[in-house]
Amino acid sequence: MAVGALLVIGLLPYLIANQTQPHSIFVYGTLENNFIRYYACRCVIPQEPATLTNYKQSGLNILPSQGDTVSGSIIAVSPTQLRRIDTYENVPTNYTRETVSIAGETHWVYLKNE
């Protein structure tokens, strides 16, 4: 256990700063979990709390819904990390990646295919 923790601590600067982070994603559900995100993109990504307006959460998905909100987080990822998360979310078979606006900024979001 201690060896694993030391390994992660030693790799943190590399895992966080290995590429520029030009893509921003609004995550909700499983991708808010640090362990799931690490599994999905093989990186440690800080998250910033955010609220998406005019959507509601329905199971593993979010749907447009006037007046409702979804709590989640914003993460910044590199192009490589974005492709890895696309693979984790099984885009385009299970999810699509679309854009949403939060506080005047554009972010990606994963929407489950119906």
NORSUL-V427988 format. One record per helix or strand of 2 or more residues. SS is the DSSP state (alpha for helix, beta for strand). FROM is the first residue (numbers start at 0). TO is the last residue. If there is no record, write none. Layout:
ss = [SS/SS]
from = [FROM/FROM]
to = [TO/TO]
This chain:
ss = [alpha/beta/alpha/alpha/beta/beta/alpha/beta/beta]
from = [1/22/28/33/46/60/78/94/104]
to = [16/26/31/40/57/76/87/101/111]
